[in-house]
């Protein structure tokens, strides 16, 4: 079964680097990656917080949160 | 051309999670991933520091450093 990954970001330079390099390097045969930009989808901040996302960029892979470097706190995005 | 990635870790639980999930999800057709465990290869601490690695686990992808969550500072591993 394919893994599900959600990459949360906020358009910051650190986020864009992580998206274009790390998220883009995931195996498309094994992982379905959804990209969520909080600038476009602020209503998903709550969902991200509930999963344990504290900052962006973050990748939630099968429910496990990986914070990748540090762009911005979720609390600063509200 | 294939990307080159080095995943640095120190055997900590946070490191193992990142290795088994995030590093393992990279596309093997596009990325050659080398796993470096500082417990086995302490002589590579200097190389990691020179690339900008501050803590483990970290993934260096084509020279760009991605710190993934936080397991331990490199300075604590010396």
Backbone of each chain as nested JSON, in Angstrom:
{
  "chains": [
    {"id": "A", "residues": [
      {"number": 1, "name": "UNK", "atoms": {"N": [0.833, -1.195, 0.0], "CA": [0.0, 0.0, 0.0], "C": [0.866, 1.242, 0.0]}},
      {"number": 2, "name": "UNK", "atoms": {"N": [0.437, 2.237, -0.751], "CA": [1.215, 3.47, -0.812], "C": [1.148, 4.244, 0.496]}},
      {"number": 3, "name": "UNK", "atoms": {"N": [2.252, 4.886, 0.822], "CA": [2.259, 5.783, 1.955], "C": [1.621, 7.1, 1.556]}},
      {"number": 4, "name": "UNK", "atoms": {"N": [1.128, 7.808, 2.549], "CA": [0.552, 9.117, 2.306], "C": [1.394, 10.158, 3.026]}},
      {"number": 5, "name": "UNK", "atoms": {"N": [1.795, 11.168, 2.307], "CA": [2.592, 12.228, 2.91], "C": [1.928, 13.566, 2.636]}},
      {"number": 6, "name": "UNK", "atoms": {"N": [1.943, 14.418, 3.644], "CA": [1.474, 15.792, 3.453], "C": [2.635, 16.715, 3.784]}},
      {"number": 7, "name": "UNK", "atoms": {"N": [2.986, 17.536, 2.828], "CA": [4.057, 18.507, 3.046], "C": [3.393, 19.851, 3.31]}},
      {"number": 8, "name": "UNK", "atoms": {"N": [3.555, 20.345, 4.553], "CA": [2.963, 21.627, 4.93], "C": [4.009, 22.717, 4.803]}},
      {"number": 9, "name": "UNK", "atoms": {"N": [3.638, 23.814, 4.172], "CA": [4.575, 24.92, 4.126], "C": [3.847, 26.244, 4.021]}},
      {"number": 10, "name": "UNK", "atoms": {"N": [4.637, 27.313, 4.051], "CA": [4.035, 28.643, 4.09], "C": [4.725, 29.577, 3.107]}},
      {"number": 11, "name": "UNK", "atoms": {"N": [5.377, 29.0, 2.123], "CA": [5.986, 29.83, 1.089], "C": [7.305, 30.485, 1.466]}},
      {"number": 12, "name": "UNK", "atoms": {"N": [7.788, 30.213, 2.677], "CA": [9.055, 30.817, 3.101], "C": [10.207, 30.185, 2.313]}},
      {"number": 13, "name": "UNK", "atoms": {"N": [11.344, 30.887, 2.219], "CA": [12.48, 30.333, 1.454], "C": [12.913, 28.949, 1.945]}},
      {"number": 14, "name": "UNK", "atoms": {"N": [12.929, 28.769, 3.263], "CA": [13.294, 27.456, 3.82], "C": [12.296, 26.397, 3.372]}},
      {"number": 15, "name": "UNK", "atoms": {"N": [11.026, 26.804, 3.322], "CA": [9.97, 25.875, 2.891], "C": [10.141, 25.486, 1.427]}},
      {"number": 16, "name": "UNK", "atoms": {"N": [10.409, 26.47, 0.601], "CA": [10.52, 26.224, -0.834], "C": [11.718, 25.317, -1.133]}},
      {"number": 17, "name": "UNK", "atoms": {"N": [12.828, 25.554, -0.435], "CA": [13.992, 24.669, -0.573], "C": [13.628, 23.231, -0.237]}},
      {"number": 18, "name": "UNK", "atoms": {"N": [12.96, 23.056, 0.872], "CA": [12.61, 21.703, 1.308], "C": [11.634, 21.06, 0.338]}},
      {"number": 19, "name": "UNK", "atoms": {"N": [10.702, 21.849, -0.181], "CA": [9.727, 21.295, -1.122], "C": [10.418, 20.859, -2.417]}},
      {"number": 20, "name": "UNK", "atoms": {"N": [11.261, 21.753, -2.948], "CA": [11.847, 21.478, -4.26], "C": [12.915, 20.4, -4.216]}},
      {"number": 21, "name": "UNK", "atoms": {"N": [13.485, 20.173, -3.047], "CA": [14.548, 19.189, -2.946], "C": [14.094, 17.921, -2.226]}},
      {"number": 22, "name": "UNK", "atoms": {"N": [13.742, 18.06, -0.96], "CA": [13.429, 16.873, -0.182], "C": [12.081, 16.265, -0.57]}},
      {"number": 23, "name": "UNK", "atoms": {"N": [11.031, 17.069, -0.572], "CA": [9.712, 16.511, -0.909], "C": [9.722, 15.971, -2.335]}},
      {"number": 24, "name": "UNK", "atoms": {"N": [10.436, 16.652, -3.224], "CA": [10.484, 16.224, -4.623], "C": [11.284, 14.94, -4.83]}},
      {"number": 25, "name": "UNK", "atoms": {"N": [12.101, 14.57, -3.847], "CA": [12.941, 13.374, -3.986], "C": [12.263, 12.11, -3.457]}},
      {"number": 26, "name": "UNK", "atoms": {"N": [11.06, 12.262, -2.932], "CA": [10.355, 11.077, -2.432], "C": [9.936, 10.195, -3.6]}},
      {"number": 27, "name": "UNK", "atoms": {"N": [9.863, 8.915, -3.341], "CA": [9.572, 7.934, -4.381], "C": [8.084, 7.977, -4.766]}},
      {"number": 28, "name": "UNK", "atoms": {"N": [7.768, 8.432, -5.966], "CA": [6.355, 8.537, -6.355], "C": [5.659, 7.18, -6.473]}},
      {"number": 29, "name": "UNK", "atoms": {"N": [6.443, 6.117, -6.556], "CA": [5.829, 4.792, -6.614], "C": [5.376, 4.299, -5.247]}},
      {"number": 30, "name": "UNK", "atoms": {"N": [5.916, 4.93, -4.205], "CA": [5.582, 4.452, -2.857], "C": [4.871, 5.486, -2.004]}},
      {"number": 31, "name": "UNK", "atoms": {"N": [4.993, 6.755, -2.407], "CA": [4.432, 7.806, -1.56], "C": [3.571, 8.766, -2.381]}},
      {"number": 32, "name": "UNK", "atoms": {"N": [2.342, 8.966, -1.942], "CA": [1.502, 10.02, -2.513], "C": [1.741, 11.285, -1.704]}},
      {"number": 33, "name": "UNK", "atoms": {"N": [2.311, 12.295, -2.324], "CA": [2.623, 13.522, -1.595], "C": [1.602, 14.606, -1.926]}},
      {"number": 34, "name": "UNK", "atoms": {"N": [1.0, 15.139, -0.905], "CA": [0.119, 16.301, -1.071], "C": [0.847, 17.52, -0.529]}},
      {"number": 35, "name": "UNK", "atoms": {"N": [0.845, 18.597, -1.282], "CA": [1.492, 19.83, -0.845], "C": [0.417, 20.79, -0.34]}},
      {"number": 36, "name": "UNK", "atoms": {"N": [0.541, 21.24, 0.894], "CA": [-0.42, 22.186, 1.462], "C": [0.294, 23.492, 1.794]}},
      {"number": 37, "name": "UNK", "atoms": {"N": [-0.114, 24.553, 1.136], "CA": [0.442, 25.884, 1.385], "C": [-0.569, 26.627, 2.258]}},
      {"number": 38, "name": "UNK", "atoms": {"N": [-0.123, 27.0, 3.47], "CA": [-1.068, 27.628, 4.396], "C": [-1.537, 28.996, 3.899]}},
      {"number": 39, "name": "UNK", "atoms": {"N": [-0.784, 29.609, 3.009], "CA": [-1.244, 30.871, 2.424], "C": [-2.51, 30.663, 1.597]}},
      {"number": 40, "name": "UNK", "atoms": {"N": [-2.583, 29.498, 0.957], "CA": [-3.753, 29.176, 0.142], "C": [-4.836, 28.467, 0.939]}},
      {"number": 41, "name": "UNK", "atoms": {"N": [-4.402, 27.708, 1.967], "CA": [-5.352, 26.879, 2.704], "C": [-5.196, 27.075, 4.212]}},
      {"number": 42, "name": "UNK", "atoms": {"N": [-5.44, 28.302, 4.693], "CA": [-5.27, 28.555, 6.128], "C": [-6.201, 27.703, 6.988]}},
      {"number": 43, "name": "UNK", "atoms": {"N": [-7.282, 27.233, 6.415], "CA": [-8.232, 26.415, 7.185], "C": [-7.642, 25.066, 7.577]}},
      {"number": 44, "name": "UNK", "atoms": {"N": [-6.472, 24.74, 7.04], "CA": [-5.866, 23.45, 7.388], "C": [-4.832, 23.558, 8.504]}},
      {"number": 45, "name": "UNK", "atoms": {"N": [-4.661, 24.761, 9.07], "CA": [-3.741, 24.919, 10.198], "C": [-4.133, 24.018, 11.368]}},
      {"number": 46, "name": "UNK", "atoms": {"N": [-5.425, 23.943, 11.648], "CA": [-5.889, 23.143, 12.779], "C": [-5.582, 21.667, 12.601]}},
      {"number": 47, "name": "UNK", "atoms": {"N": [-5.822, 21.171, 11.416], "CA": [-5.525, 19.767, 11.086], "C": [-4.042, 19.471, 11.281]}},
      {"number": 48, "name": "UNK", "atoms": {"N": [-3.196, 20.408, 10.843], "CA": [-1.749, 20.21, 10.981], "C": [-1.35, 20.189, 12.456]}},
      {"number": 49, "name": "UNK", "atoms": {"N": [-1.892, 21.124, 13.217], "CA": [-1.582, 21.184, 14.652], "C": [-1.999, 19.902, 15.352]}},
      {"number": 50, "name": "UNK", "atoms": {"N": [-3.169, 19.399, 14.987], "CA": [-3.657, 18.172, 15.629], "C": [-2.732, 16.99, 15.355]}},
      {"number": 51, "name": "UNK", "atoms": {"N": [-2.06, 17.033, 14.227], "CA": [-1.133, 15.944, 13.905], "C": [0.226, 16.131, 14.568]}},
      {"number": 52, "name": "UNK", "atoms": {"N": [0.418, 17.308, 15.189], "CA": [1.671, 17.532, 15.904], "C": [2.649, 18.44, 15.187]}},
      {"number": 53, "name": "UNK", "atoms": {"N": [2.213, 19.08, 14.116], "CA": [3.094, 19.996, 13.394], "C": [3.258, 21.278, 14.213]}},
      {"number": 54, "name": "UNK", "atoms": {"N": [4.502, 21.638, 14.495], "CA": [4.792, 22.836, 15.299], "C": [5.322, 23.975, 14.437]}},
      {"number": 55, "name": "UNK", "atoms": {"N": [5.974, 23.61, 13.333], "CA": [6.593, 24.62, 12.484], "C": [6.589, 24.126, 11.044]}},
      {"number": 56, "name": "UNK", "atoms": {"N": [6.841, 25.046, 10.139], "CA": [6.98, 24.671, 8.735], "C": [8.409, 24.957, 8.296]}},
      {"number": 57, "name": "UNK", "atoms": {"N": [8.91, 24.26, 7.292], "CA": [8.25, 23.171, 6.596], "C": [8.21, 21.89, 7.43]}},
      {"number": 58, "name": "UNK", "atoms": {"N": [7.163, 21.113, 7.201], "CA": [7.033, 19.834, 7.884], "C": [6.43, 18.814, 6.928]}},
      {"number": 59, "name": "UNK", "atoms": {"N": [6.883, 17.59, 7.085], "CA": [6.341, 16.505, 6.283], "C": [5.692, 15.504, 7.234]}},
      {"number": 60, "name": "UNK", "atoms": {"N": [4.419, 15.238, 7.01], "CA": [3.736, 14.217, 7.811], "C": [3.623, 12.978, 6.935]}},
      {"number": 61, "name": "UNK", "atoms": {"N": [4.358, 11.941, 7.341], "CA": [4.464, 10.728, 6.532], "C": [3.804, 9.593, 7.302]}},
      {"number": 62, "name": "UNK", "atoms": {"N": [2.687, 9.109, 6.78], "CA": [1.906, 8.094, 7.487], "C": [1.67, 8.49, 8.94]}},
      {"number": 63, "name": "UNK", "atoms": {"N": [1.322, 9.732, 9.15], "CA": [0.974, 10.204, 10.487], "C": [2.14, 10.621, 11.357]}},
      {"number": 64, "name": "UNK", "atoms": {"N": [3.367, 10.399, 10.883], "CA": [4.551, 10.749, 11.67], "C": [5.07, 12.106, 11.188]}},
      {"number": 65, "name": "UNK", "atoms": {"N": [5.345, 12.99, 12.144], "CA": [5.727, 14.356, 11.778], "C": [7.237, 14.516, 11.709]}},
      {"number": 66, "name": "UNK", "atoms": {"N": [7.714, 15.01, 10.588], "CA": [9.129, 15.345, 10.442], "C": [9.236, 16.849, 10.177]}},
      {"number": 67, "name": "UNK", "atoms": {"N": [9.781, 17.565, 11.158], "CA": [10.037, 18.991, 10.971], "C": [11.372, 19.122, 10.257]}},
      {"number": 68, "name": "UNK", "atoms": {"N": [11.392, 19.837, 9.166], "CA": [12.58, 19.916, 8.322], "C": [13.138, 21.341, 8.384]}},
      {"number": 69, "name": "UNK", "atoms": {"N": [14.307, 21.472, 8.982], "CA": [14.855, 22.806, 9.245], "C": [13.781, 23.642, 9.943]}},
      {"number": 70, "name": "UNK", "atoms": {"N": [13.893, 24.957, 9.851], "CA": [12.904, 25.788, 10.53], "C": [12.615, 27.015, 9.699]}},
      {"number": 71, "name": "UNK", "atoms": {"N": [11.371, 27.155, 9.281], "CA": [10.974, 28.341, 8.524], "C": [10.165, 29.294, 9.384]}},
      {"number": 72, "name": "UNK", "atoms": {"N": [9.084, 28.778, 9.983], "CA": [8.21, 29.603, 10.807], "C": [7.4, 28.705, 11.73]}},
      {"number": 73, "name": "UNK", "atoms": {"N": [7.053, 29.258, 12.894], "CA": [6.179, 28.538, 13.813], "C": [4.756, 28.572, 13.303]}},
      {"number": 74, "name": "UNK", "atoms": {"N": [4.022, 27.511, 13.568], "CA": [2.623, 27.51, 13.183], "C": [1.867, 28.634, 13.88]}},
      {"number": 75, "name": "UNK", "atoms": {"N": [2.244, 28.896, 15.12], "CA": [1.538, 29.94, 15.87], "C": [1.719, 31.32, 15.242]}},
      {"number": 76, "name": "UNK", "atoms": {"N": [2.817, 31.509, 14.512], "CA": [3.043, 32.8, 13.843], "C": [2.248, 32.926, 12.55]}},
      {"number": 77, "name": "UNK", "atoms": {"N": [1.655, 31.841, 12.107], "CA": [0.919, 31.864, 10.837], "C": [-0.567, 32.171, 11.031]}},
      {"number": 78, "name": "UNK", "atoms": {"N": [-1.009, 32.194, 12.275], "CA": [-2.445, 32.44, 12.535], "C": [-2.772, 33.922, 12.47]}}
    ]},
    {"id": "B", "residues": [
      {"number": 1, "name": "UNK", "atoms": {"N": [21.124, 13.092, -14.065], "CA": [22.134, 12.616, -13.133], "C": [21.491, 12.367, -11.779]}},
      {"number": 2, "name": "UNK", "atoms": {"N": [21.928, 11.318, -11.146], "CA": [21.366, 11.004, -9.838], "C": [21.831, 11.979, -8.771]}},
      {"number": 3, "name": "UNK", "atoms": {"N": [20.938, 12.261, -7.847], "CA": [21.315, 13.065, -6.695], "C": [22.057, 12.196, -5.696]}},
      {"number": 4, "name": "UNK", "atoms": {"N": [22.854, 12.846, -4.885], "CA": [23.568, 12.145, -3.834], "C": [23.066, 12.65, -2.496]}},
      {"number": 5, "name": "UNK", "atoms": {"N": [22.701, 11.728, -1.641], "CA": [22.228, 12.114, -0.318], "C": [23.013, 11.359, 0.737]}},
      {"number": 6, "name": "UNK", "atoms": {"N": [23.354, 12.047, 1.795], "CA": [23.975, 11.393, 2.943], "C": [23.063, 11.621, 4.138]}},
      {"number": 7, "name": "UNK", "atoms": {"N": [22.658, 10.539, 4.751], "CA": [21.83, 10.624, 5.944], "C": [22.729, 10.369, 7.141]}},
      {"number": 8, "name": "UNK", "atoms": {"N": [22.926, 11.412, 7.959], "CA": [23.778, 11.294, 9.146], "C": [22.915, 11.017, 10.363]}},
      {"number": 9, "name": "UNK", "atoms": {"N": [23.312, 10.038, 11.138], "CA": [22.582, 9.815, 12.378], "C": [23.473, 9.205, 13.443]}},
      {"number": 10, "name": "UNK", "atoms": {"N": [22.884, 9.042, 14.628], "CA": [23.668, 8.58, 15.77], "C": [22.952, 7.49, 16.538]}},
      {"number": 11, "name": "UNK", "atoms": {"N": [22.02, 6.833, 15.872], "CA": [21.346, 5.712, 16.51], "C": [20.264, 6.083, 17.509]}},
      {"number": 12, "name": "UNK", "atoms": {"N": [20.006, 7.376, 17.683], "CA": [18.964, 7.804, 18.626], "C": [17.588, 7.426, 18.065]}},
      {"number": 13, "name": "UNK", "atoms": {"N": [16.578, 7.318, 18.933], "CA": [15.243, 6.936, 18.454], "C": [14.715, 7.886, 17.371]}},
      {"number": 14, "name": "UNK", "atoms": {"N": [14.949, 9.187, 17.554], "CA": [14.504, 10.163, 16.544], "C": [15.201, 9.893, 15.212]}},
      {"number": 15, "name": "UNK", "atoms": {"N": [16.499, 9.519, 15.313], "CA": [17.276, 9.22, 14.098], "C": [16.729, 7.992, 13.38]}},
      {"number": 16, "name": "UNK", "atoms": {"N": [16.446, 6.964, 14.156], "CA": [15.99, 5.707, 13.569], "C": [14.638, 5.894, 12.888]}},
      {"number": 17, "name": "UNK", "atoms": {"N": [13.748, 6.65, 13.536], "CA": [12.456, 6.963, 12.915], "C": [12.647, 7.65, 11.573]}},
      {"number": 18, "name": "UNK", "atoms": {"N": [13.517, 8.645, 11.558], "CA": [13.727, 9.404, 10.325], "C": [14.354, 8.523, 9.251]}},
      {"number": 19, "name": "UNK", "atoms": {"N": [15.261, 7.653, 9.672], "CA": [15.909, 6.768, 8.693], "C": [14.902, 5.795, 8.096]}},
      {"number": 20, "name": "UNK", "atoms": {"N": [14.128, 5.153, 8.957], "CA": [13.233, 4.093, 8.479], "C": [12.043, 4.631, 7.706]}},
      {"number": 21, "name": "UNK", "atoms": {"N": [11.722, 5.883, 7.936], "CA": [10.549, 6.438, 7.258], "C": [10.937, 7.419, 6.155]}},
      {"number": 22, "name": "UNK", "atoms": {"N": [11.574, 8.517, 6.55], "CA": [11.846, 9.557, 5.561], "C": [12.964, 9.16, 4.606]}},
      {"number": 23, "name": "UNK", "atoms": {"N": [14.106, 8.737, 5.128], "CA": [15.221, 8.382, 4.241], "C": [14.823, 7.2, 3.356]}},
      {"number": 24, "name": "UNK", "atoms": {"N": [14.044, 6.272, 3.921], "CA": [13.648, 5.087, 3.164], "C": [12.631, 5.4, 2.077]}},
      {"number": 25, "name": "UNK", "atoms": {"N": [11.994, 6.576, 2.156], "CA": [10.966, 6.925, 1.173], "C": [11.529, 7.68, -0.026]}},
      {"number": 26, "name": "UNK", "atoms": {"N": [12.828, 7.947, -0.005], "CA": [13.426, 8.654, -1.146], "C": [13.434, 7.75, -2.371]}},
      {"number": 27, "name": "UNK", "atoms": {"N": [13.351, 8.36, -3.515], "CA": [13.258, 7.623, -4.774], "C": [14.618, 7.019, -5.151]}},
      {"number": 28, "name": "UNK", "atoms": {"N": [14.75, 5.701, -5.108], "CA": [16.039, 5.075, -5.406], "C": [16.467, 5.256, -6.859]}},
      {"number": 29, "name": "UNK", "atoms": {"N": [15.535, 5.623, -7.717], "CA": [15.902, 5.869, -9.114], "C": [16.548, 7.233, -9.313]}},
      {"number": 30, "name": "UNK", "atoms": {"N": [16.361, 8.105, -8.349], "CA": [16.875, 9.462, -8.506], "C": [17.903, 9.853, -7.462]}},
      {"number": 31, "name": "UNK", "atoms": {"N": [17.921, 9.118, -6.341], "CA": [18.799, 9.506, -5.243], "C": [19.598, 8.305, -4.741]}},
      {"number": 32, "name": "UNK", "atoms": {"N": [20.912, 8.469, -4.697], "CA": [21.761, 7.492, -4.032], "C": [21.902, 7.911, -2.578]}},
      {"number": 33, "name": "UNK", "atoms": {"N": [21.383, 7.114, -1.672], "CA": [21.426, 7.484, -0.263], "C": [22.511, 6.69, 0.462]}},
      {"number": 34, "name": "UNK", "atoms": {"N": [23.412, 7.406, 1.107], "CA": [24.406, 6.769, 1.963], "C": [24.005, 7.033, 3.415]}},
      {"number": 35, "name": "UNK", "atoms": {"N": [24.012, 5.999, 4.225], "CA": [23.672, 6.153, 5.643], "C": [24.976, 6.173, 6.449]}},
      {"number": 36, "name": "UNK", "atoms": {"N": [25.195, 7.227, 7.216], "CA": [26.395, 7.326, 8.05], "C": [25.977, 7.372, 9.516]}},
      {"number": 37, "name": "UNK", "atoms": {"N": [26.398, 6.367, 10.26], "CA": [26.127, 6.293, 11.7], "C": [27.408, 6.729, 12.409]}},
      {"number": 38, "name": "UNK", "atoms": {"N": [27.312, 7.83, 13.162], "CA": [28.511, 8.357, 13.809], "C": [29.083, 7.411, 14.874]}},
      {"number": 39, "name": "UNK", "atoms": {"N": [28.246, 6.507, 15.36], "CA": [28.764, 5.516, 16.298], "C": [29.778, 4.596, 15.621]}},
      {"number": 40, "name": "UNK", "atoms": {"N": [29.54, 4.327, 14.339], "CA": [30.445, 3.463, 13.577], "C": [31.538, 4.258, 12.878]}},
      {"number": 41, "name": "UNK", "atoms": {"N": [31.227, 5.511, 12.531], "CA": [32.164, 6.302, 11.745], "C": [32.37, 7.697, 12.366]}},
      {"number": 42, "name": "UNK", "atoms": {"N": [32.906, 7.744, 13.584], "CA": [33.085, 9.046, 14.242], "C": [34.038, 9.962, 13.476]}},
      {"number": 43, "name": "UNK", "atoms": {"N": [34.883, 9.375, 12.642], "CA": [35.829, 10.199, 11.874], "C": [35.118, 11.065, 10.835]}},
      {"number": 44, "name": "UNK", "atoms": {"N": [33.849, 10.848, 10.629], "CA": [33.122, 11.654, 9.63], "C": [32.378, 12.84, 10.251]}},
      {"number": 45, "name": "UNK", "atoms": {"N": [32.523, 13.032, 11.555], "CA": [31.9, 14.197, 12.196], "C": [32.382, 15.508, 11.567]}},
      {"number": 46, "name": "UNK", "atoms": {"N": [33.697, 15.583, 11.285], "CA": [34.261, 16.811, 10.726], "C": [33.687, 17.133, 9.364]}},
      {"number": 47, "name": "UNK", "atoms": {"N": [33.589, 16.124, 8.527], "CA": [32.999, 16.288, 7.19], "C": [31.551, 16.79, 7.283]}},
      {"number": 48, "name": "UNK", "atoms": {"N": [30.804, 16.242, 8.223], "CA": [29.404, 16.661, 8.381], "C": [29.335, 18.118, 8.837]}},
      {"number": 49, "name": "UNK", "atoms": {"N": [30.154, 18.468, 9.81], "CA": [30.172, 19.848, 10.305], "C": [30.521, 20.829, 9.197]}},
      {"number": 50, "name": "UNK", "atoms": {"N": [31.503, 20.439, 8.368], "CA": [31.904, 21.325, 7.276], "C": [30.767, 21.562, 6.29]}},
      {"number": 51, "name": "UNK", "atoms": {"N": [29.89, 20.602, 6.169], "CA": [28.751, 20.771, 5.263], "C": [27.614, 21.557, 5.901]}},
      {"number": 52, "name": "UNK", "atoms": {"N": [27.742, 21.826, 7.202], "CA": [26.725, 22.626, 7.864], "C": [25.778, 21.848, 8.747]}},
      {"number": 53, "name": "UNK", "atoms": {"N": [26.076, 20.57, 8.975], "CA": [25.218, 19.764, 9.837], "C": [25.437, 20.187, 11.29]}},
      {"number": 54, "name": "UNK", "atoms": {"N": [24.354, 20.54, 11.972], "CA": [24.422, 20.994, 13.371], "C": [23.913, 19.93, 14.327]}},
      {"number": 55, "name": "UNK", "atoms": {"N": [23.006, 19.095, 13.842], "CA": [22.391, 18.097, 14.702], "C": [21.996, 16.896, 13.86]}},
      {"number": 56, "name": "UNK", "atoms": {"N": [21.711, 15.804, 14.547], "CA": [21.205, 14.614, 13.854], "C": [19.791, 14.331, 14.326]}},
      {"number": 57, "name": "UNK", "atoms": {"N": [18.97, 13.679, 13.506], "CA": [19.288, 13.249, 12.15], "C": [19.294, 14.411, 11.158]}},
      {"number": 58, "name": "UNK", "atoms": {"N": [20.15, 14.271, 10.142], "CA": [20.208, 15.267, 9.09], "C": [20.421, 14.571, 7.759]}},
      {"number": 59, "name": "UNK", "atoms": {"N": [19.823, 15.148, 6.738], "CA": [20.0, 14.631, 5.389], "C": [20.667, 15.72, 4.558]}},
      {"number": 60, "name": "UNK", "atoms": {"N": [21.808, 15.383, 3.974], "CA": [22.475, 16.333, 3.078], "C": [22.195, 15.862, 1.659]}},
      {"number": 61, "name": "UNK", "atoms": {"N": [21.407, 16.655, 0.953], "CA": [20.941, 16.269, -0.38], "C": [21.563, 17.228, -1.384]}},
      {"number": 62, "name": "UNK", "atoms": {"N": [22.45, 16.707, -2.211], "CA": [23.188, 17.545, -3.158], "C": [23.804, 18.758, -2.464]}},
      {"number": 63, "name": "UNK", "atoms": {"N": [24.365, 18.529, -1.292], "CA": [25.064, 19.588, -0.578], "C": [24.198, 20.475, 0.291]}},
      {"number": 64, "name": "UNK", "atoms": {"N": [22.889, 20.299, 0.205], "CA": [21.972, 21.119, 0.999], "C": [21.577, 20.349, 2.262]}},
      {"number": 65, "name": "UNK", "atoms": {"N": [21.662, 21.03, 3.398], "CA": [21.428, 20.343, 4.672], "C": [19.978, 20.474, 5.114]}},
      {"number": 66, "name": "UNK", "atoms": {"N": [19.363, 19.343, 5.387], "CA": [18.028, 19.332, 5.968], "C": [18.1, 18.657, 7.331]}},
      {"number": 67, "name": "UNK", "atoms": {"N": [17.893, 19.461, 8.389], "CA": [17.827, 18.894, 9.735], "C": [16.408, 18.397, 9.937]}},
      {"number": 68, "name": "UNK", "atoms": {"N": [16.289, 17.158, 10.345], "CA": [14.972, 16.529, 10.452], "C": [14.672, 16.259, 11.919]}},
      {"number": 69, "name": "UNK", "atoms": {"N": [13.693, 16.976, 12.456], "CA": [13.431, 16.908, 13.899], "C": [14.741, 17.134, 14.645]}},
      {"number": 70, "name": "UNK", "atoms": {"N": [14.825, 16.686, 15.89], "CA": [16.06, 16.911, 16.631], "C": [16.349, 15.715, 17.518]}},
      {"number": 71, "name": "UNK", "atoms": {"N": [17.478, 15.076, 17.279], "CA": [17.892, 13.956, 18.115], "C": [19.013, 14.349, 19.053]}},
      {"number": 72, "name": "UNK", "atoms": {"N": [20.077, 14.902, 18.506], "CA": [21.248, 15.287, 19.305], "C": [22.073, 16.303, 18.528]}},
      {"number": 73, "name": "UNK", "atoms": {"N": [22.744, 17.178, 19.279], "CA": [23.67, 18.12, 18.654], "C": [24.937, 17.397, 18.253]}},
      {"number": 74, "name": "UNK", "atoms": {"N": [25.536, 17.843, 17.167], "CA": [26.797, 17.248, 16.761], "C": [27.862, 17.451, 17.838]}},
      {"number": 75, "name": "UNK", "atoms": {"N": [27.797, 18.605, 18.486], "CA": [28.805, 18.896, 19.523], "C": [28.712, 17.921, 20.698]}},
      {"number": 76, "name": "UNK", "atoms": {"N": [27.53, 17.337, 20.913], "CA": [27.376, 16.369, 21.991], "C": [27.878, 14.981, 21.606]}},
      {"number": 77, "name": "UNK", "atoms": {"N": [28.2, 14.794, 20.352], "CA": [28.636, 13.465, 19.896], "C": [30.152, 13.319, 19.93]}},
      {"number": 78, "name": "UNK", "atoms": {"N": [30.833, 14.428, 20.149], "CA": [32.31, 14.369, 20.163], "C": [32.814, 13.831, 21.491]}}
    ]}
  ]
}
